[in-house]
Amino acid sequence: MEVVFNNITVKVKTTNGWITILNNVCGKISKRSMVGVFGESGSGKTTLMHILTGIVRSSGKYIIEGEITVDGKPRDPEIWLKKIGFVRQEDLFNQEETIYECIENCARFFYQRSDKAFIDPICQKYLQLVNISDVKNTKIKEISGGQKKRLSIACVLLKEPDIVFLDEPFSGLDSNNIINIGNFLKHDSEKNGTSYVVIAHTVPSYVMALFEYVICLNKGDPVYIGNIKDLEAIFQSAGVEIPKNAPVVELLLQMTDTKFSYMQKTDFSKATSYLKKYYVDSTSSIGSGKGKFIRAKRIFFCKPSFSQVFTMIRRRFNLTFCKGLKRILWKLLSFIPIITALAVTIIAKFSVDVELEKNTESNQKIDLEKLQLICAIVFSFSSYSILCGMLLGQLWGIMKNEKKIAQDELDTGKYNLVTYILYVIIYSYVYTILISILVVLPMLLCFFNFIQSLKIVWTFIWKVSPIALLLFWGISSIFHMSILFSIIKFILQISFLFILFFSEVLKPSKVDDKWYMKLINLWPSLCVSLYLDVYSFEIFRFGVSDALIQYTEDENQTDVNFFDNAKKLIMNDLLSTDKFYFIFSAIVVVLLIAGAATQYTFRVPKYTL
C-alpha cells in the first residue's frame, strides 16, 4: 500500500485571523519504508500526522487543503481504519490490567472473537515480537515506560496494519530503550513489510540513520521531504559542509533548530532558505490537491458487535472484582445506603417487638403488628429508590471513569458508539438486577416470606427498572462529561428522601411573587428523579403493598391524597395530577433524545477522509 499526499495546507482561525500551520506539504509513504517526521515543537508534525491518519480530535475552526490517495484512489474510511495503526504519544491503558489482559482485549476487539484457542497464539506472537512476553503477567502500572511503549506497538501490530503511525514514541525513554524500539521498527519493516511513520524530536544518531525517508518541517514549511540518500548531494549544492561521520539527518535538524542568543551555533539560515526554495521548485509542478478541501466529518458506524460488548463487560468485571480485596471493598461502599435502611428498619421493628411484649390488649397488639409491617414496607419501597440510585451510579461511573480510554478506542475504530452504549446499558442493568436478587431479596426475607419477597423484587425488575434505565441513561449521557455535574447525580440519588421526609419543609412558597422566587419554586419540576420516585412508590403501594397488609378505606384515601400532593408538589401546581405521567413520559423521551445527541456530538469521532 502506497500513500501519496500532495499540497497539504492547513489554516487555523485565531483571534488575529487565519494562520497557516502547514504549507504545501507533498510526499509519500511507500511500502516497507521507515519515514521520519522531524522538526521543532510547533512545526506542525502532529498536525500532519493527524491529517495523514485521518483522525481529528479538535473541533476547532480550520481548513485543510490538499489530496491524499492510497494506491491512486481516495481513502475508504472503513478499509483505511483497518489498514493503519496509530500509537499516540500518551499511553492510555487500564493501569490495573496485566500486559497479557491488555493485548488479549485488543485482539478480542479487532478479531471479534473470544475463543482462547484462536486469541492466545496471536497475543503470544506479538508479545514475543516486541520482547515483553517474559513480563506478560505484570500489571501495566508496574512496568517501565519502554515496556509500555512496546505494549502500545504490540496492540496495534496484532491487527496486521500496512502502515503504523507513531507520535513521539521515544519521548521520555532512555537511550537504550530508544535504540531497542528503533531496531524493532526497522526489523519489522524489513521482515513483515510494515511501513512506519514516526514523529521524533530528538533521537540518537544511530536511530536517525534507520530512516530512509524524511519529512522535515520548520514553522509549518517543508525544509526537506524525500529520501535520505539524495540529501547529501543537495547539501553540497547548497554549499553546506558535512562533518565527517555525521548523519545528514542530524545536520538537517541542526539547521532548523531555533538559534538562541546565548548559544554559539553555526548560522545555517542561508542553507535553510536554499533547502526551502529547492523544495518549492521541485514540487511546483505538482498540481493535484490544489483547490481541493479535505473536510472533517463524523463517520457513524451503527452496526453493533455483541462479541465486543461481551469483551468490554468482561474487562469491566475483571477490573472491578478480580484485582484485589481493596477494589472489592471500595465497590462495597455503594451498599451503605441499602444496609443503613435495613439497619434502621430492623431497629424500628425491634422497638415495636418490645412494645408488643409489654402490651396485652388485643387492639393495641393489632396496631403494633401493623406498624411492624409498615416499617418493612417503608424499607421495601425505599429499596426501589436505592436500587435506582445504584443503577444511575453504574451508568454514570462507567461513562465518566472510562471517558479517556473509551474515546481513544472509538477514535481508532476498535468499536463503534452503538456497541459502546450497549455495553454500558447491559452491564449497568444486569449489575442492578443481580443486586436486587442477590442482596435485596435476602434482606426482604427478614420481614416477609419468600413468595412475598420475590413479588417485591419482581415488581422492581419488571415495572420500575426499565423506566429507571431509560431515564438515567439519558441523564448520564448528558451530564457525565464533566466532574462538576457529579452533584446532580448525588441529588438525583437521594431525591426519594424529599418525598418520604421533607415534602412539607421543601414545599414551594406561594407567598413571594418575585421572579427569582418563582424560579426557585420550580426546583421539584427540575428534579426529574422525583417523577420516578412517585411512579415507583405508587406501583409498590397499589400493586404490591395491598397483598402484604390490610388497609382501611381511610388509609387508602390518605395514601391517594399523599400521591396527589406529591404530584402537585413536583409539578408546582401548574397542571392537574392526571397529566403527571404524560409529563414524565415527555421528560424521559426528551432526555433520551438529548442523551443520544450528546453522545453523537462528543463521542462519534471526526475523520479527515
RAPEGI-V586015 format. One record per backbone hydrogen bond with DSSP energy under -1.0 kcal/mol. CO is the residue of the C=O (numbers start at 1). NH is the residue of the N-H. E is the energy in kcal/mol with one decimal. If there is no record, write none. Layout:
CO|NH|E ; CO|NH|E
//
This chain:
2|71|-3.0 ; 3|29|-3.0 ; 4|69|-2.6 ; 5|27|-2.8 ; 6|67|-1.8 ; 8|25|-2.1 ; 9|65|-3.1 ; 10|21|-2.6 ; 10|22|-1.4 ; 11|63|-2.7 ; 12|19|-2.8 ; 14|17|-1.6 ; 17|14|-2.7 ; 19|12|-3.0 ; 22|10|-1.7 ; 25|8|-2.4 ; 27|5|-2.4 ; 29|3|-2.2 ; 33|196|-2.5 ; 34|212|-1.8 ; 34|213|-2.0 ; 35|198|-3.1 ; 36|215|-3.0 ; 37|200|-2.3 ; 38|217|-2.4 ; 40|43|-1.8 ; 43|220|-1.1 ; 44|48|-2.3 ; 45|49|-2.2 ; 46|50|-2.5 ; 47|51|-2.0 ; 48|52|-2.6 ; 49|53|-2.9 ; 50|54|-1.8 ; 54|608|-1.9 ; 61|13|-2.5 ; 63|11|-2.5 ; 64|294|-2.6 ; 65|9|-2.8 ; 67|6|-2.6 ; 69|4|-2.2 ; 70|73|-1.6 ; 73|70|-3.6 ; 76|80|-3.3 ; 77|81|-2.3 ; 79|83|-1.5 ; 80|84|-1.0 ; 83|162|-2.6 ; 83|163|-1.6 ; 85|165|-3.1 ; 87|167|-2.7 ; 94|97|-2.0 ; 95|141|-1.9 ; 97|140|-2.9 ; 98|102|-2.1 ; 99|103|-2.2 ; 100|104|-2.6 ; 101|105|-2.1 ; 102|106|-1.9 ; 103|107|-2.2 ; 104|108|-2.3 ; 105|109|-2.4 ; 106|110|-2.4 ; 107|111|-2.6 ; 108|112|-1.3 ; 115|118|-1.1 ; 115|119|-2.2 ; 116|120|-2.5 ; 119|123|-2.1 ; 120|124|-2.7 ; 121|125|-2.2 ; 122|126|-1.9 ; 123|127|-2.1 ; 124|128|-2.1 ; 125|129|-1.8 ; 126|130|-1.7 ; 127|132|-2.7 ; 132|135|-1.2 ; 133|136|-1.2 ; 135|138|-1.9 ; 136|100|-2.8 ; 138|99|-1.8 ; 139|142|-1.7 ; 140|143|-1.3 ; 144|148|-2.1 ; 145|149|-2.1 ; 146|150|-2.1 ; 147|151|-2.2 ; 148|152|-2.4 ; 149|153|-2.0 ; 150|154|-2.5 ; 151|155|-2.5 ; 152|156|-1.1 ; 153|157|-2.7 ; 154|158|-1.7 ; 156|159|-1.3 ; 157|160|-2.7 ; 162|195|-2.7 ; 163|85|-2.1 ; 164|197|-2.8 ; 165|87|-3.2 ; 166|199|-2.9 ; 168|171|-1.1 ; 170|173|-1.8 ; 174|178|-2.3 ; 175|179|-2.4 ; 176|180|-2.5 ; 177|181|-2.6 ; 178|182|-2.6 ; 179|183|-2.7 ; 180|184|-2.1 ; 181|185|-2.5 ; 182|186|-2.1 ; 183|187|-2.6 ; 184|188|-3.0 ; 185|189|-2.2 ; 186|190|-2.1 ; 187|191|-2.5 ; 188|192|-2.6 ; 193|32|-1.1 ; 195|164|-2.7 ; 196|35|-3.4 ; 197|166|-3.0 ; 198|37|-3.2 ; 204|208|-2.0 ; 205|209|-1.8 ; 207|210|-1.7 ; 208|211|-1.4 ; 212|228|-2.2 ; 213|36|-2.7 ; 214|226|-2.0 ; 215|38|-2.8 ; 216|223|-3.2 ; 216|224|-1.3 ; 218|221|-1.9 ; 220|23|-2.3 ; 221|218|-2.7 ; 224|216|-2.9 ; 226|214|-2.8 ; 228|231|-1.6 ; 230|234|-1.3 ; 231|235|-2.3 ; 232|236|-2.1 ; 233|237|-1.9 ; 234|238|-1.4 ; 235|240|-2.7 ; 236|239|-1.0 ; 243|246|-1.6 ; 247|251|-1.6 ; 248|252|-2.1 ; 249|253|-2.2 ; 250|254|-1.9 ; 251|255|-1.8 ; 252|256|-1.0 ; 260|263|-1.4 ; 268|272|-2.9 ; 269|273|-2.4 ; 270|274|-2.2 ; 271|275|-2.4 ; 272|276|-2.4 ; 273|277|-2.3 ; 274|278|-2.8 ; 275|279|-2.4 ; 276|280|-2.4 ; 277|281|-2.7 ; 278|282|-2.3 ; 279|283|-1.4 ; 283|286|-1.6 ; 287|290|-1.5 ; 289|292|-1.5 ; 292|66|-2.5 ; 297|607|-2.7 ; 305|309|-1.9 ; 306|310|-2.2 ; 307|311|-1.9 ; 308|312|-2.3 ; 309|313|-2.4 ; 310|314|-2.7 ; 311|315|-2.4 ; 312|316|-2.5 ; 313|317|-2.6 ; 314|318|-2.4 ; 315|319|-2.3 ; 316|320|-1.7 ; 317|321|-2.9 ; 318|322|-1.8 ; 324|328|-1.3 ; 325|329|-2.9 ; 326|330|-2.1 ; 327|331|-1.8 ; 328|332|-1.9 ; 331|334|-1.6 ; 332|335|-1.9 ; 333|336|-1.7 ; 335|339|-2.4 ; 336|340|-2.8 ; 337|341|-2.5 ; 338|342|-2.0 ; 339|343|-2.6 ; 340|344|-2.6 ; 341|345|-2.1 ; 342|346|-2.6 ; 343|347|-2.4 ; 344|348|-2.4 ; 345|349|-2.8 ; 346|350|-2.6 ; 347|351|-2.3 ; 348|352|-2.1 ; 349|353|-2.3 ; 350|354|-2.0 ; 351|355|-1.8 ; 352|356|-2.3 ; 353|357|-1.8 ; 354|358|-1.3 ; 355|359|-2.0 ; 361|365|-2.0 ; 362|366|-2.2 ; 363|367|-2.1 ; 364|368|-2.5 ; 365|369|-2.7 ; 366|370|-2.0 ; 367|371|-2.0 ; 368|372|-2.0 ; 369|373|-1.8 ; 370|374|-2.3 ; 371|375|-2.3 ; 372|376|-1.9 ; 373|377|-2.5 ; 374|378|-2.7 ; 375|379|-1.9 ; 376|380|-2.1 ; 377|381|-2.5 ; 378|382|-1.6 ; 379|383|-2.1 ; 381|385|-1.2 ; 382|386|-2.3 ; 383|387|-2.6 ; 384|388|-2.2 ; 385|389|-2.3 ; 386|390|-2.1 ; 387|391|-2.1 ; 388|392|-2.3 ; 389|393|-2.3 ; 390|394|-2.2 ; 391|395|-2.4 ; 392|396|-2.8 ; 393|397|-2.6 ; 394|398|-2.5 ; 395|399|-1.9 ; 396|400|-2.3 ; 397|401|-2.8 ; 398|402|-1.9 ; 400|403|-1.2 ; 402|406|-3.1 ; 403|407|-2.1 ; 404|408|-2.2 ; 405|409|-2.4 ; 406|410|-2.3 ; 407|411|-2.7 ; 408|412|-2.2 ; 409|414|-2.4 ; 410|413|-1.2 ; 416|420|-2.0 ; 417|421|-2.7 ; 418|422|-2.3 ; 419|423|-2.0 ; 420|424|-2.3 ; 421|425|-2.6 ; 422|426|-3.0 ; 423|427|-2.6 ; 424|428|-2.0 ; 425|429|-2.6 ; 426|430|-2.7 ; 427|431|-2.3 ; 428|432|-2.1 ; 429|433|-2.5 ; 430|434|-2.6 ; 431|435|-2.1 ; 432|436|-2.2 ; 433|437|-1.7 ; 434|438|-3.5 ; 435|439|-2.2 ; 435|440|-2.0 ; 436|441|-1.4 ; 439|443|-1.3 ; 440|444|-2.4 ; 441|445|-1.3 ; 443|446|-1.6 ; 444|447|-2.1 ; 444|448|-2.5 ; 449|453|-2.6 ; 450|454|-2.8 ; 451|455|-2.1 ; 452|456|-1.9 ; 453|457|-2.2 ; 454|458|-2.9 ; 455|459|-2.2 ; 456|460|-1.5 ; 457|461|-2.5 ; 458|462|-3.0 ; 459|463|-2.5 ; 459|464|-1.0 ; 460|465|-3.3 ; 464|468|-2.3 ; 465|469|-2.5 ; 466|470|-2.0 ; 467|471|-2.4 ; 468|472|-2.8 ; 469|473|-2.2 ; 470|474|-1.6 ; 471|475|-1.8 ; 472|476|-2.8 ; 473|477|-2.6 ; 474|478|-1.3 ; 475|479|-2.5 ; 476|480|-2.0 ; 479|482|-1.1 ; 482|485|-1.2 ; 483|486|-1.6 ; 485|488|-1.1 ; 485|489|-1.2 ; 486|490|-2.0 ; 487|491|-2.3 ; 488|492|-2.4 ; 489|493|-2.0 ; 490|494|-1.3 ; 494|497|-1.6 ; 495|498|-1.3 ; 496|500|-2.2 ; 497|501|-2.7 ; 497|502|-1.2 ; 502|506|-2.8 ; 514|518|-2.1 ; 515|519|-1.9 ; 516|520|-2.2 ; 517|521|-2.3 ; 519|522|-1.1 ; 520|523|-1.9 ; 522|526|-1.3 ; 523|527|-1.4 ; 526|528|-1.6 ; 527|530|-2.0 ; 529|533|-2.4 ; 530|534|-2.4 ; 531|535|-2.3 ; 532|536|-3.0 ; 533|537|-2.7 ; 534|538|-2.6 ; 535|539|-2.4 ; 536|540|-2.2 ; 537|541|-3.1 ; 538|542|-2.4 ; 539|543|-1.0 ; 540|544|-2.2 ; 540|545|-3.2 ; 544|547|-1.4 ; 545|548|-1.5 ; 545|549|-1.7 ; 552|556|-2.3 ; 553|557|-2.5 ; 554|558|-2.4 ; 555|559|-2.3 ; 556|560|-2.3 ; 557|561|-2.5 ; 558|562|-2.2 ; 559|563|-2.4 ; 560|564|-2.3 ; 561|565|-2.7 ; 562|566|-2.3 ; 563|567|-2.4 ; 564|568|-2.4 ; 565|569|-2.6 ; 566|570|-2.4 ; 567|571|-2.4 ; 568|573|-2.1 ; 571|574|-1.9 ; 576|579|-1.9 ; 577|580|-1.6 ; 579|583|-2.2 ; 580|584|-2.3 ; 581|585|-2.2 ; 582|586|-2.2 ; 583|587|-2.4 ; 584|588|-2.3 ; 585|589|-2.3 ; 586|590|-2.6 ; 587|591|-2.6 ; 588|592|-2.2 ; 589|593|-2.4 ; 590|594|-2.9 ; 591|595|-2.7 ; 592|596|-2.5 ; 593|597|-2.4 ; 594|598|-2.4 ; 595|599|-2.5 ; 596|600|-2.4 ; 597|601|-2.4 ; 598|602|-2.6 ; 599|603|-2.4 ; 605|299|-1.1 ; 606|56|-2.1 ; 607|297|-2.1 ; 607|609|-1.1
//
